[in-house]
Amino acid sequence: MNTSYTMASAPGALPLLGHTLAFAHKPLEFISGLPAHGDLVRVKLGPLTVHVVCHPDLVHRVLTEDRVFDKGGPVFEKLREVGGDGVISCPAQAHRRQRRLVQPAFHRARMPGYAGVMAEEITALTDEWRHGQVLDVPATMYQLTTAVTTRCLFTPGKQDTAGLPELYDSIDAVTRGINRRAMLPVPMADKLPTPGNRRYERARSHLTRVTETLIAGHRAKGLDQGDLLSVLLAPQDDASPGLTDAEIHAQVINFLMAGVETTAGLLSWAWHLVGTHPAVRDRLQAEVDSVLGGRPAQHADLPALELTGRVLTEALRLYPPAWLLTRSMTTGAELGGHHLPAGATIMFSAYQVHRRASVYPDPERFDPDRWRDTRKPPPGTLLPFGGGPRKCIGDTFATVEATLALATIAARWQLDPVPGPRVHPARRITLIPDKLTMRLSERGAA
């Protein structure tokens, strides 16, 4: 079937600034409005022309043809400033080798061991909670995912967790800095001595020091500790050289950046959605009561936590953490019947394609039951972990972590909304709720 795809320029561009102000002020609304103009829409961000891909068919092609539509553009250029060329951020020519070397750390055989550590950290976090306490939900989930990521992937013992608050503050500051730089691609603005730029540079230096300490500690022990860093440092034979020191450093920062904020955002949105939909909350509590009987969730429980999984899938549809991604074209090529030159910047948004009414009826509604149908949605229409050769290498890890956390916490605690302003997404490249507070009720407490 031959399909005709339209191409247009977004209206409302200002002299010199283009669409920068509209995009920076209300990025989700701006991106969501582009399909009304075409399937492929030209946008001006200052001096940069960006081609925003709005149709799922074209998004699917961009994701699967990674040697033409390579990792690049404002998001990944800024990520490389911090994390170098790791498996998440490296160009296609380096990706296959790096992925082959890193993949064993995410083999399914390692997941039960990771799940045990996740359960320990979930229990340690919630043991400090008190009935009636008001939580800053994103900050609390950030605390949890930082502890899980550092222990599972880089194995500091419990006695080494004193520096975790500073670590997640650094990750938060760097993510905010990448967001500013990606949405306002004006090179000189990065050099100005603003408070935001100074926080970004301090945080970036701290991440570098943490990474160097983790690598040095592992090398000194010289043992396989069952974690990602052990895999990265494992000796290779002459026929299959391992990662360079720079590549190892890049992997650590890549996974610190990717493993903390994205899962924290997913869990935060899940709590918000469950808390504002009492009927779903009641069904979720009934499921975890039946499966867990009051104990923490374990890896073996995952198949039985069916509604829990659907709640998370629907949260990922509505609020995909990596909601905006960019690519750079390595060669001139046709996309949707329109020629784009080498070097063209491509942008696409999971947030936008996840809200297509033709695929998801009543797309703004939170409905975990839409996932009772186990058939895969059409290509290019569900992208919480990307797709194609560059699909997130840690997707199973993140899903296991989020499922165990949601089930274990829901079995003991109820999180209720606190009256206040409407919860909305923060303006950043990772979709996380802004100012989400909820009150704890210990289930069964008077």
HELIX and SHEET records of a PDB file:
HELIX    1   1 THR A   20  HIS A   25  1                                   6    
HELIX    2   2 PRO A   27  GLY A   33  1                                   7    
HELIX    3   3 LEU A   34  ALA A   36  5                                   3    
HELIX    4   4 PRO A   56  THR A   64  1                                   9    
HELIX    5   5 GLY A   73  GLY A   83  1                                  11    
HELIX    6   6 ALA A   92  VAL A  102  1                                  11    
HELIX    7   7 GLN A  103  PHE A  106  5                                   4    
HELIX    8   8 ARG A  108  ARG A  110  5                                   3    
HELIX    9   9 MET A  111  THR A  126  1                                  16    
HELIX   10  10 VAL A  137  PHE A  154  1                                  18    
HELIX   11  11 LYS A  158  GLY A  163  5                                   6    
HELIX   12  12 LEU A  164  MET A  183  1                                  20    
HELIX   13  13 PRO A  187  LYS A  191  5                                   5    
HELIX   14  14 PRO A  195  LYS A  221  1                                  27    
HELIX   15  15 LEU A  228  LEU A  233  1                                   6    
HELIX   16  16 ASP A  245  GLY A  275  1                                  31    
HELIX   17  17 PRO A  278  LEU A  292  1                                  15    
HELIX   18  18 HIS A  299  ALA A  304  5                                   6    
HELIX   19  19 GLU A  306  LEU A  318  1                                  13    
HELIX   20  20 ALA A  350  VAL A  353  1                                   4    
HELIX   21  21 PRO A  368  TRP A  371  5                                   4    
HELIX   22  22 GLY A  388  ARG A  390  5                                   3    
HELIX   23  23 ASP A  395  ARG A  412  1                                  18    
SHEET    1   A 6 MET A   7  SER A   9  0                                        
SHEET    2   A 6 LEU A  40  LEU A  45  1                                        
SHEET    3   A 6 LEU A  48  VAL A  53 -1                                        
SHEET    4   A 6 THR A 345  SER A 349  1                                        
SHEET    5   A 6 LEU A 324  MET A 329 -1                                        
SHEET    6   A 6 PHE A  69  LYS A  71 -1                                        
SHEET    1   B 3 VAL A 134  ASP A 136  0                                        
SHEET    2   B 3 THR A 437  GLU A 442 -1                                        
SHEET    3   B 3 TRP A 413  PRO A 417 -1                                        
SHEET    1   C 2 ALA A 333  LEU A 335  0                                        
SHEET    2   C 2 HIS A 338  LEU A 340 -1                                        
SHEET    1   D 2 HIS A 424  PRO A 425  0                                        
SHEET    2   D 2 PRO A 433  ASP A 434 -1                                        
END                                                                             
